[in-house]
Every structure is written in structure tokens, then in C-alpha cells.
């Protein structure tokens, strides 16, 4: 559905931002683009609906090369972008007017505009906010309004730049749940994020950017098994993957798992009685606290009890 061929972009002063990006994203996929600050994630996203025009290379949408003409309005109906800072997108006096802005500019009848506004607000869980002022909302509520404004355009592809930045864990989880629900409806969802735990929870496929180059792609498990790659990209491993990699380096035959539940069962399954004493020796106090933090105290003690009985 989206393909980038040899996409490069330089800023007006000649500084290169993207270097020969080749990328293909299929319809309905949940994709994450990760990388350190300055890697080119936001610049890449601005090419996906024609806000930026590549210096060289092509953007292909549904098999058609993007043309930078009046036809861009059709592309922007199909590909909606939610910026990292929702204040960059919210400018109307009320939530209703903000969400209605896009459909009204399509020249739709008012009854259809109102229906789209209702549907979009319901999908993001803020029905009843129609008459509230966007600048009086919390960060998470603003993010939901920004998402609703894009949903009201009925896009096939949603692109979200750091959708959980600045949000508390519960609010961030709520945003990810919305995106997962949209994916289930057939919308292609592409996000960028520094939060590797969120990537685990959300993505089917991950692209890694560094210094404007695409340096890796794969499933979350493939990407996060490669500790050297993550270090080279100036990122950190998910806590569970970090723990399992440390255990592997210490001689334990464990597979890298990405969720707490998977990690817990992997340890229970693979660590026998002989390994129990090695584990205690390896963990020491600092690492025991790390394991307790990851698994939770109850499961940590269940693990030790099971190992003692092995």
C-alpha cells in the first residue's frame, strides 16, 4: 500500500536528513519506526502524505507514484498524520469544530459532517467533549481529539509521530488500545516511538532508522533479539529482553522473550534445580531487584519456589 523507493531528503541548507530509504508497508499492517532523536523519523513521516517532497526517490501509494499537485488532497484523505504535539493540530474554539474541520473542507453535507464527528469521537472515547475548548484539555485528551480529527476524514492509513510521548502509562496504554482497535477495522497504522515497551505491545513489524538510513527491519522479536543493533541505534532493549540477554551472556540457555508472561514461563520451563543456585549467584542484590521489578514480587517468589523444587 505504501512504498518508498530510494527516498532521500536534504534540508534547504543542504543537510541530509534521509538517505536512500527503501520501505514497503502492506495494507492493514501495524508498523513502528524506531530510532534515536535526529534519526529522521518525523521527516520520513512528513513524506507519506506529501507535506515534504523528496530530494530524490519516490513515494508510491496504492501502486501510484505521488504527484505533487492538486491531487495531494486525495492523498491526504487516504493518509492522515497525527503530529507529536497535538497543539500543532488543534486550533478551533471547540472540539466539535476541530474534528469537523477536515470533512467540512471536503464540502460534505452538514449531516454527514456531524455523523463523522460523532463516530470519530466515539471511537477515541471522548463523546460529550464536543463543546469543550481543546486548549483546556489534558495531554491525553488532546491526543484523542487530534486522532479523531484524522478519523473524521476516513483515512485508510494513519501515521502517528510519537503518539504516547508525555503521557502517563495508563493514558499511553489507552492510546495504544485505540490504535489496535483501528487496526482491527482494517486501517494501516504506522507509529514512531522511543518507548520500546509500547513497540512490543503494538507493532507487527519494526523499521530501525539511524542517521537518516534504514539499518534494519523485522518483527519485534527479531529486532530486539539483536542487542548489538539496538545499541548501534542508540536505543535500549525492552526490560524483559534485556534481562534474558543478560542471562544468556551468563551462560543460561534461555530464549529472548518480549513480554513479562513469556519471560516468566521461559524461566520456569528452562531453569532447573542446578541452575537455581547459579541464578542466585548471578543475580546478586541489584539484579534481584531488577528481576522483582520486571516479574512482580509474587511471580518472582513463585519462580524461586519452582526452581527449588526442580
Backbone torsions as a table, in degrees:
resi	resn	phi	psi	omega
1	UNK	NA	-43.6	174.2
2	UNK	-119.5	131.4	175.9
3	UNK	-137.3	133.3	173.8
4	UNK	-111.1	129.3	-178.3
5	UNK	-120.7	110.4	175.9
6	UNK	56.5	35.8	-173.3
7	UNK	-75.1	122.5	174.0
8	UNK	-129.4	149.4	179.3
9	UNK	-147.3	135.6	174.7
10	UNK	-122.2	142.6	176.7
11	UNK	-68.8	163.6	-177.6
12	UNK	-53.8	-28.1	179.5
13	UNK	-83.3	3.2	177.6
14	UNK	94.5	-5.3	179.3
15	UNK	-68.6	123.0	179.8
16	UNK	-72.7	135.4	179.2
17	UNK	-112.2	-36.6	178.0
18	UNK	-131.2	141.4	-173.2
19	UNK	-131.8	99.0	171.4
20	UNK	59.5	49.5	-177.6
21	UNK	-78.2	125.9	171.4
22	UNK	-118.3	123.3	-172.5
23	UNK	-154.1	140.5	176.6
24	UNK	-134.4	129.8	-179.3
25	UNK	-125.9	123.6	-176.1
26	UNK	-86.0	161.8	-179.5
27	UNK	-59.1	132.7	174.9
28	UNK	82.8	-1.0	-179.5
29	UNK	-72.4	153.6	169.1
30	UNK	-108.6	112.9	-170.2
31	UNK	-124.4	141.9	174.1
32	UNK	-121.1	139.0	173.4
33	UNK	-111.9	121.0	-176.8
34	UNK	-121.3	158.5	179.1
35	UNK	162.4	164.1	-178.7
36	UNK	-71.3	171.4	173.0
37	UNK	-56.4	136.5	179.9
38	UNK	84.5	3.4	-179.0
39	UNK	-71.3	-24.3	-179.4
40	UNK	113.2	10.6	-175.9
41	UNK	-62.1	-51.8	-177.8
42	UNK	-64.8	-40.3	178.1
43	UNK	-62.4	-41.6	177.0
44	UNK	-59.1	-46.8	-177.4
45	UNK	-61.2	-36.0	-178.0
46	UNK	-69.0	-12.1	174.5
47	UNK	-84.3	-18.1	-169.4
48	UNK	-74.7	-18.5	172.5
49	UNK	-129.5	22.1	169.9
50	UNK	85.3	10.7	176.1
51	UNK	-65.1	-40.2	172.2
52	UNK	-112.4	149.9	177.8
53	UNK	-110.3	129.2	-176.7
54	UNK	-62.9	147.0	173.4
55	UNK	-66.5	-44.4	171.5
56	UNK	-141.4	160.0	179.0
57	UNK	97.4	-179.6	-173.2
58	UNK	-134.8	150.4	169.1
59	UNK	-113.3	123.4	-177.8
60	UNK	-113.0	123.9	177.0
61	UNK	-118.3	120.6	-178.2
62	UNK	50.7	42.5	175.2
63	UNK	81.6	-0.5	-178.6
64	UNK	-115.0	132.4	178.0
65	UNK	-65.5	134.3	179.8
66	UNK	-67.0	128.3	176.9
67	UNK	-108.1	134.0	-173.5
68	UNK	-94.4	76.4	-175.7
69	UNK	-143.6	-160.3	178.8
70	UNK	-64.6	-18.1	179.0
71	UNK	-68.3	-10.0	179.0
72	UNK	-59.5	-28.3	179.4
73	UNK	-60.1	-35.1	178.1
74	UNK	-69.2	-38.8	177.4
75	UNK	-62.9	-41.8	-176.2
76	UNK	-74.3	-18.6	169.5
77	UNK	-73.8	-34.7	-176.4
78	UNK	-81.5	-37.5	-176.2
79	UNK	-117.8	108.5	-179.8
80	UNK	-103.2	138.4	-179.2
81	UNK	-115.5	131.4	172.7
82	UNK	-106.9	117.4	-176.1
83	UNK	-72.9	160.8	-179.6
84	UNK	-59.7	-43.4	179.0
85	UNK	-100.1	109.7	-177.3
86	UNK	-61.5	-22.9	178.2
87	UNK	-63.2	-20.5	176.4
88	UNK	-73.4	-12.4	-175.0
89	UNK	-114.9	-18.6	-173.8
90	UNK	-104.7	119.7	-174.6
91	UNK	-142.4	-3.8	-177.9
92	UNK	-88.8	161.9	-178.2
93	UNK	-65.9	-28.8	-178.4
94	UNK	-132.3	161.6	177.5
95	UNK	-60.9	-43.4	-179.5
96	UNK	-57.2	-46.3	-178.4
97	UNK	-65.7	-36.6	178.7
98	UNK	-64.4	-47.7	-177.8
99	UNK	-68.9	-31.1	-178.3
100	UNK	-80.0	-13.2	-172.2
101	UNK	-56.4	-49.6	-177.8
102	UNK	-63.3	-53.6	179.4
103	UNK	-58.7	-36.7	179.4
104	UNK	-65.4	-35.7	178.7
105	UNK	-73.0	-11.6	172.1
106	UNK	-83.8	-6.2	179.7
107	UNK	77.4	25.0	-178.7
108	UNK	-74.8	153.1	174.6
109	UNK	-60.3	150.1	-175.4
110	UNK	-61.8	-34.1	179.8
111	UNK	-66.3	-35.2	176.8
112	UNK	-71.9	-37.8	176.7
113	UNK	-59.0	-48.0	-179.2
114	UNK	-62.2	-37.9	179.2
115	UNK	-65.5	-42.0	179.5
116	UNK	-65.0	-39.6	178.6
117	UNK	-63.1	-46.5	179.2
118	UNK	-59.1	-48.3	-177.8
119	UNK	-62.4	-43.2	-176.9
120	UNK	-66.1	-43.5	180.0
121	UNK	-66.2	-35.3	178.2
122	UNK	-66.2	-41.4	-178.2
123	UNK	-63.8	-32.7	-178.9
124	UNK	-97.7	3.6	171.6
125	UNK	77.5	30.3	178.2
126	UNK	-128.8	34.7	170.6
127	UNK	-57.9	135.9	-177.1
128	UNK	101.1	-6.9	179.9
129	UNK	-93.8	4.3	-169.2
130	UNK	-52.7	-39.6	-174.1
131	UNK	-98.1	7.1	179.5
132	UNK	-83.0	153.2	178.4
133	UNK	-82.5	125.8	-177.8
134	UNK	-55.9	-36.0	-175.9
135	UNK	-74.2	-5.3	175.4
136	UNK	-96.8	-0.7	-176.2
137	UNK	-86.8	162.9	174.9
138	UNK	-73.2	170.3	179.4
139	UNK	-60.2	-43.2	179.4
140	UNK	-66.3	-38.2	178.0
141	UNK	-67.2	-40.1	176.7
142	UNK	-60.8	-41.5	179.7
143	UNK	-61.5	-40.0	179.1
144	UNK	-65.8	-39.0	178.1
145	UNK	-65.0	-41.9	178.8
146	UNK	-61.6	-41.3	177.1
147	UNK	-64.4	-42.3	179.5
148	UNK	-60.9	-39.0	179.0
149	UNK	-60.9	-35.2	176.3
150	UNK	-75.8	-41.0	179.8
151	UNK	-60.3	-33.3	-179.6
152	UNK	-63.5	-18.2	176.6
153	UNK	-85.9	-2.9	-179.5
154	UNK	54.4	59.1	-179.1
155	UNK	-76.3	158.9	171.4
156	UNK	-93.2	-22.1	-177.5
157	UNK	-132.9	131.4	174.9
158	UNK	-118.2	131.3	-179.0
159	UNK	-118.5	122.2	-175.4
160	UNK	-125.5	119.1	-178.9
161	UNK	-88.1	111.7	178.8
162	UNK	48.8	61.0	-173.0
163	UNK	-65.8	-17.5	-177.4
164	UNK	-111.0	5.1	-178.7
165	UNK	-60.7	132.6	176.3
166	UNK	79.1	3.9	-178.7
167	UNK	-102.0	148.3	175.4
168	UNK	-70.4	161.3	-173.8
169	UNK	-55.6	-41.4	-178.6
170	UNK	-65.3	-43.3	179.3
171	UNK	-66.5	-40.6	178.3
172	UNK	-61.5	-43.3	177.5
173	UNK	-60.3	-37.5	178.2
174	UNK	-63.2	-40.4	177.9
175	UNK	-64.7	-43.2	179.5
176	UNK	-64.1	-37.8	177.2
177	UNK	-61.5	-40.3	177.2
178	UNK	-60.3	-45.0	-178.2
179	UNK	-65.9	-37.1	177.0
180	UNK	-65.4	-39.1	177.7
181	UNK	-65.2	-40.5	177.8
182	UNK	-64.0	-38.4	177.3
183	UNK	-62.1	-39.4	178.8
184	UNK	-64.0	-23.6	177.2
185	UNK	-83.7	-0.4	176.6
186	UNK	100.6	1.1	178.7
187	UNK	-78.6	134.2	172.6
188	UNK	-75.4	126.5	-176.4
189	UNK	-121.4	125.2	-179.1
190	UNK	-123.4	125.6	179.4
191	UNK	-127.5	158.2	164.3
192	UNK	-114.4	153.5	179.7
193	UNK	-167.0	148.4	168.1
194	UNK	-91.5	-12.7	-173.5
195	UNK	-85.4	99.1	-175.6
196	UNK	-67.0	-26.3	177.7
197	UNK	-67.3	-38.7	176.7
198	UNK	-64.7	-40.3	179.0
199	UNK	-58.6	-44.8	176.7
200	UNK	-54.8	-44.5	-174.6
201	UNK	-70.8	-30.5	-168.3
202	UNK	-105.8	-48.1	-160.5
203	UNK	-83.9	145.0	167.7
204	UNK	-92.2	-30.2	-179.5
205	UNK	-142.0	146.9	-174.9
206	UNK	-127.9	134.1	171.2
207	UNK	-110.8	136.2	-179.2
208	UNK	-110.6	121.2	177.0
209	UNK	-107.4	144.0	172.7
210	UNK	-153.7	128.7	-179.0
211	UNK	52.3	39.4	176.2
212	UNK	78.7	2.8	-179.4
213	UNK	-113.7	145.9	172.2
214	UNK	-83.4	113.2	-173.7
215	UNK	-105.2	-11.4	178.7
216	UNK	-167.9	155.2	169.3
217	UNK	-149.5	152.9	-180.0
218	UNK	166.3	-174.6	175.0
219	UNK	-71.6	161.0	175.6
220	UNK	-54.0	-39.2	-179.2
221	UNK	-64.8	-42.4	179.2
222	UNK	-64.5	-41.3	-177.6
223	UNK	-69.8	-46.4	-172.7
224	UNK	-84.0	-5.7	170.0
225	UNK	-76.1	-19.1	-174.3
226	UNK	-96.7	85.7	-177.0
227	UNK	-62.3	-33.6	179.5
228	UNK	-65.9	-41.8	177.1
229	UNK	-60.5	-46.4	-178.8
230	UNK	-62.2	-40.2	177.5
231	UNK	-65.6	-41.4	-179.7
232	UNK	-64.0	-30.7	179.7
233	UNK	-88.5	8.5	178.5
234	UNK	58.2	37.6	177.2
235	UNK	-114.8	-179.1	175.1
236	UNK	-124.5	154.7	177.3
237	UNK	-73.4	152.7	166.5
238	UNK	-56.4	151.0	-174.3
239	UNK	-58.6	-39.5	-179.5
240	UNK	-66.9	-43.3	179.1
241	UNK	-64.7	-38.1	178.3
242	UNK	-61.2	-46.2	179.4
243	UNK	-60.5	-46.5	-176.2
244	UNK	-67.9	-36.4	176.3
245	UNK	-64.0	-39.3	177.7
246	UNK	-63.3	-41.1	178.6
247	UNK	-66.1	-39.2	177.8
248	UNK	-62.5	-43.1	-179.9
249	UNK	-64.5	-26.4	179.3
250	UNK	-86.1	1.8	175.3
251	UNK	104.4	2.1	179.1
252	UNK	-83.1	134.8	179.7
253	UNK	-87.8	80.3	179.6
254	UNK	-123.8	152.4	176.1
255	UNK	-93.4	148.5	178.6
256	UNK	-74.6	124.1	177.7
257	UNK	-116.0	156.0	-172.3
258	UNK	-110.0	-14.6	177.8
259	UNK	-114.1	157.8	178.5
260	UNK	-59.9	-43.6	-177.5
261	UNK	-63.1	-44.7	179.1
262	UNK	-63.5	-41.1	179.8
263	UNK	-63.1	-44.5	-179.8
264	UNK	-58.2	-49.2	-177.7
265	UNK	-70.2	-33.7	176.6
266	UNK	-61.9	-43.4	179.5
267	UNK	-66.7	-43.3	179.2
268	UNK	-62.3	-38.7	-175.1
269	UNK	-73.8	-39.8	-168.2
270	UNK	-99.5	-22.2	-177.1
271	UNK	-94.4	111.6	179.4
272	UNK	-90.0	-171.4	-177.3
273	UNK	-60.8	-39.8	179.9
274	UNK	-63.9	-35.9	-178.1
275	UNK	-73.8	-20.0	-176.8
276	UNK	-58.1	-48.4	-177.6
277	UNK	-68.4	-35.9	175.1
278	UNK	-62.6	-40.0	179.9
279	UNK	-62.3	-46.7	179.7
280	UNK	-61.3	-40.5	179.9
281	UNK	-65.1	-42.0	-178.1
282	UNK	-68.8	-42.0	-172.6
283	UNK	-65.3	-43.2	-173.8
284	UNK	51.6	-174.7	-171.6
285	UNK	-67.3	-47.4	-175.0
286	UNK	-61.3	-44.7	-176.9
287	UNK	-75.6	-27.6	173.5
288	UNK	-61.2	-42.3	177.9
289	UNK	-62.5	-37.9	178.2
290	UNK	-63.3	-43.7	-179.5
291	UNK	-65.6	-40.2	177.2
292	UNK	-62.2	-40.9	-179.2
293	UNK	-63.3	-40.0	-176.7
294	UNK	-75.4	-47.9	-174.5
295	UNK	-85.9	-23.5	-169.6
296	UNK	90.0	146.7	-172.1
297	UNK	-61.4	-39.7	-176.3
298	UNK	-64.0	-47.5	-179.1
299	UNK	-70.3	-31.2	177.1
300	UNK	-59.6	-47.0	-178.9
301	UNK	-72.0	-30.9	173.8
302	UNK	-62.8	-41.0	178.9
303	UNK	-61.2	-49.6	-179.7
304	UNK	-62.6	-39.1	178.9
305	UNK	-62.9	-44.0	-179.8
306	UNK	-64.1	-38.9	-179.2
307	UNK	-68.2	-36.9	179.2
308	UNK	-63.3	-34.8	-177.0
309	UNK	-82.8	-10.8	-176.0
310	UNK	-67.6	NA	NA
